[in-house]
Amino acid sequence: MAQLLSQRYKRYVGHDGRIQRETVLNPLVLITSLFIVLMSLVLVYPKESLTQRLFQANIQDALTLAYVENLIRFEPNNMALRLLYLKEKLPGSTWNQLIELAQPILLHGDLGHKKEVIMLLLTKLETLSEPQVTKQAEMLLLLRLALSFTWQISDYEKLIQLSLSAHNIDLTQQLLVRWLQQQPDNPVELLESVAKYALAQGHYQLSAQLFFDLRYMSDDVEYQAYALIQGISILLAGNMQKQAMMAAKEHSGELIQNLTVLRYLIYAAQAAGDTKVASEYARLLVGLSRE
């Protein structure tokens, strides 16, 4: 019995007297197993399908995010995976954290990935309570980057509003040109809303110019008269009397025969302090009234 106990004891106790622990899996085996599982999943599902499956339920638990972080370590050049991870981190991350996550995609992603990241960051930036100067500067950087790409009509409309919010007239005008080149279905309606938005932001000259553009874009004489009057009145409201009178002369054209327009031009000339021009418009009005 003593010998039997002695043999059992030797099986569990080392020569130094310490009890040995049996190893189930060593770290190397564990890592290898994890790699095999990951590679099996990649073989069973295409890369895009696998990443989409991971996030199709919009899961944001820590375990899933940690799993995806490990996937990115295995596939650092998988920009689709990085983009999905960025989307999941979007709600709770700081601006600097998002920029760090977005940088590899902006540098190495394909056209679609880069455009999606730019729009995601711009949308996020709108909601942040960053200092105004910092927020505006970051937005302008992203908008200038956006000019490198061609966008859908609806995307251009959002970019135009953002550039107006950032108070960059030059950028807004470039985006407007790009937007018009896409031949939107109803440019008059949107352009008027942009003109009104520009006015609300205090951009009198841009707003007036957009209304003058609208004057030529419509076939409706009543709308042409409305757009012309709006443009001139905006310049007057912005204390740009000289520009208002120059614009009236430049853009009136055949509308000088319109009684509504002519009456307004008399008022505008008087408001601008140009009595000579007001008298000329008055004589034209009398002549038209006699016909």
Disulfide bonds with the S-S distance in Angstrom:
none
